[in-house]
Amino acid sequence: MSIRTTTIAFVLSLLALLCAGFSSSELNDYRSGLDKLGVGDYKGALIDFSKAIEIDPEEPQSYYYRGLAKAKSGDFQGSISDYDKAIELDADKVDSYGSRGIAKARSGDVNGAILDFNKAIEINPKDGNAQFNHGISMEISGDMKSACIDWEKAVDLGYAPAVKFVSKNCQ
């Protein structure tokens, strides 16, 4: 193989690696969805993330963020379905478990929420947000002792919002 052919093959391989993950149009829809989600245009974000999913139905981030847009729109069951798919595609993403836990709690499935927060904490024991939300679920279930333990752990992990809950509920 000539040096020129080798160089061209190397450059094409490098380009393929750099473009892996998202196609150009999927990336445009994904970025547009993130922008719309950030400014509160949840309907627009839903449309863009759905387009990204049509292009690449194996990309977990598109399902995750579409789930967020659905949750922000009040569609907790729809968001749970999207988080389920995101978890199916990437079982180690803490945020998917945490967001699904919140959606389950908001839709009345407190036991399901507790299980999701348990999994998030198992994946990342230093996630103060998951620990805090586990405490919220424990409070909803009526177990204030466990809630306080969770919130104190969240404080120890540096999750500042938990300080207020500890001082208000755990003295």
C-alpha positions as CSV (number, residue, x, y, z in Angstrom):
1,M,0.0,0.0,0.0
2,S,1.4,3.4,-0.9
3,I,1.9,6.2,1.6
4,R,-0.8,8.2,0.0
5,T,-3.3,5.4,0.3
6,T,-2.3,4.7,3.9
7,T,-2.7,8.4,4.7
8,I,-6.1,8.6,3.1
9,A,-7.2,5.5,5.0
10,F,-5.9,7.0,8.2
11,V,-7.7,10.3,7.7
12,L,-11.0,8.6,6.8
13,S,-10.7,6.3,9.9
14,L,-10.1,9.4,12.1
15,L,-13.1,11.2,10.6
16,A,-15.3,8.1,11.2
17,L,-14.2,8.0,14.9
18,L,-14.8,11.8,15.4
19,C,-18.3,11.5,13.9
20,A,-19.3,8.4,15.8
21,G,-22.3,8.5,18.0
22,F,-24.4,11.1,16.3
23,S,-25.2,11.7,12.6
24,S,-25.1,15.3,11.4
25,S,-28.9,15.7,11.3
26,E,-29.4,13.8,14.5
27,L,-26.8,16.0,16.2
28,N,-28.6,19.1,14.9
29,D,-32.0,17.9,16.2
30,Y,-30.3,16.8,19.5
31,R,-28.7,20.2,20.0
32,S,-31.8,22.1,19.0
33,G,-33.8,19.9,21.5
34,L,-31.3,20.8,24.3
35,D,-31.6,24.5,23.5
36,K,-35.4,24.3,23.5
37,L,-35.4,22.3,26.7
38,G,-33.1,24.9,28.3
39,V,-35.5,27.8,27.5
40,G,-38.6,25.9,28.5
41,D,-39.9,25.1,25.0
42,Y,-40.8,21.6,26.0
43,K,-43.1,20.9,23.0
44,G,-40.3,22.0,20.6
45,A,-37.8,19.9,22.5
46,L,-40.1,16.8,22.3
47,I,-40.3,17.3,18.5
48,D,-36.5,17.6,18.1
49,F,-35.6,14.7,20.4
50,S,-38.2,12.6,18.6
51,K,-36.6,13.4,15.3
52,A,-33.2,12.5,16.7
53,I,-34.6,9.2,17.9
54,E,-36.1,8.5,14.4
55,I,-32.6,8.9,12.9
56,D,-30.8,6.8,15.6
57,P,-33.1,4.8,17.8
58,E,-30.1,3.3,19.7
59,E,-28.9,6.6,21.2
60,P,-29.8,6.7,24.9
61,Q,-29.3,10.4,25.4
62,S,-32.1,11.3,23.0
63,Y,-34.5,9.2,25.0
64,Y,-33.2,10.6,28.3
65,Y,-33.7,14.2,27.3
66,R,-37.0,13.5,25.6
67,G,-38.1,12.0,29.0
68,L,-37.0,15.2,30.7
69,A,-39.1,17.3,28.3
70,K,-42.1,15.0,28.9
71,A,-41.7,15.2,32.7
72,K,-41.4,19.0,32.5
73,S,-44.7,19.0,30.5
74,G,-46.4,16.9,33.2
75,D,-46.3,13.6,31.2
76,F,-44.7,11.4,33.9
77,Q,-45.8,8.1,32.4
78,G,-44.4,9.1,29.0
79,S,-41.2,10.2,30.7
80,I,-40.9,6.9,32.5
81,S,-41.2,5.1,29.2
82,D,-38.4,7.2,27.7
83,Y,-36.2,6.7,30.8
84,D,-36.9,2.9,30.6
85,K,-35.5,2.9,27.0
86,A,-32.5,5.1,28.0
87,I,-31.7,2.6,30.7
88,E,-32.2,-0.4,28.4
89,L,-29.6,1.2,26.0
90,D,-27.2,2.4,28.8
91,A,-27.8,0.7,32.1
92,D,-25.1,2.6,34.0
93,K,-26.4,6.1,33.5
94,V,-27.2,7.4,37.0
95,D,-29.2,10.4,35.7
96,S,-31.7,8.1,34.0
97,Y,-32.4,6.2,37.2
98,G,-32.7,9.4,39.2
99,S,-35.0,11.1,36.7
100,R,-37.1,8.0,36.4
101,G,-37.3,7.9,40.2
102,I,-38.6,11.4,40.4
103,A,-41.2,10.7,37.7
104,K,-42.3,7.6,39.5
105,A,-42.6,9.5,42.8
106,R,-44.6,12.3,41.0
107,S,-47.0,9.7,39.5
108,G,-47.5,7.9,42.9
109,D,-45.1,5.0,42.6
110,V,-43.0,5.7,45.7
111,N,-41.7,2.1,46.0
112,G,-40.6,2.2,42.3
113,A,-38.9,5.6,43.0
114,I,-37.1,4.2,46.0
115,L,-35.8,1.3,43.9
116,D,-34.6,3.7,41.2
117,F,-32.8,5.9,43.7
118,N,-31.2,2.7,45.3
119,K,-29.9,1.8,41.8
120,A,-28.6,5.3,41.2
121,I,-26.8,5.2,44.6
122,E,-25.4,1.7,43.8
123,I,-23.9,3.0,40.5
124,N,-22.5,6.2,42.1
125,P,-22.5,6.2,45.9
126,K,-21.1,9.8,45.9
127,D,-24.2,11.2,44.1
128,G,-25.7,13.5,46.7
129,N,-28.7,14.3,44.5
130,A,-29.7,10.7,44.3
131,Q,-29.2,10.3,48.1
132,F,-31.3,13.5,48.7
133,N,-34.1,12.2,46.4
134,H,-34.0,8.8,48.1
135,G,-34.7,10.7,51.3
136,I,-37.6,12.6,49.8
137,S,-39.1,9.2,48.8
138,M,-38.5,7.8,52.2
139,E,-40.3,10.9,53.7
140,I,-43.3,10.4,51.3
141,S,-43.4,6.7,52.4
142,G,-43.6,7.9,56.1
143,D,-40.1,6.7,57.1
144,M,-38.7,10.0,58.5
145,K,-35.8,8.2,60.3
146,S,-34.5,6.8,57.0
147,A,-35.2,10.2,55.2
148,C,-33.0,12.0,57.8
149,I,-30.2,9.5,57.3
150,D,-30.4,10.0,53.6
151,W,-30.4,13.8,53.8
152,E,-27.5,13.7,56.3
153,K,-25.6,11.6,53.8
154,A,-26.5,14.0,51.0
155,V,-25.1,16.9,53.1
156,D,-21.9,14.9,53.8
157,L,-21.6,14.4,50.0
158,G,-21.8,18.2,49.5
159,Y,-25.4,18.4,48.3
160,A,-26.4,21.9,49.7
161,P,-30.2,21.7,49.3
162,A,-30.2,18.8,51.8
163,V,-29.0,21.2,54.6
164,K,-32.5,22.8,54.8
165,F,-34.2,19.4,55.1
166,V,-31.9,18.2,57.8
167,S,-32.4,21.4,59.9
168,K,-36.1,21.5,59.4
169,N,-37.0,17.8,59.8
170,C,-34.2,15.9,61.6
171,Q,-33.5,17.7,64.9
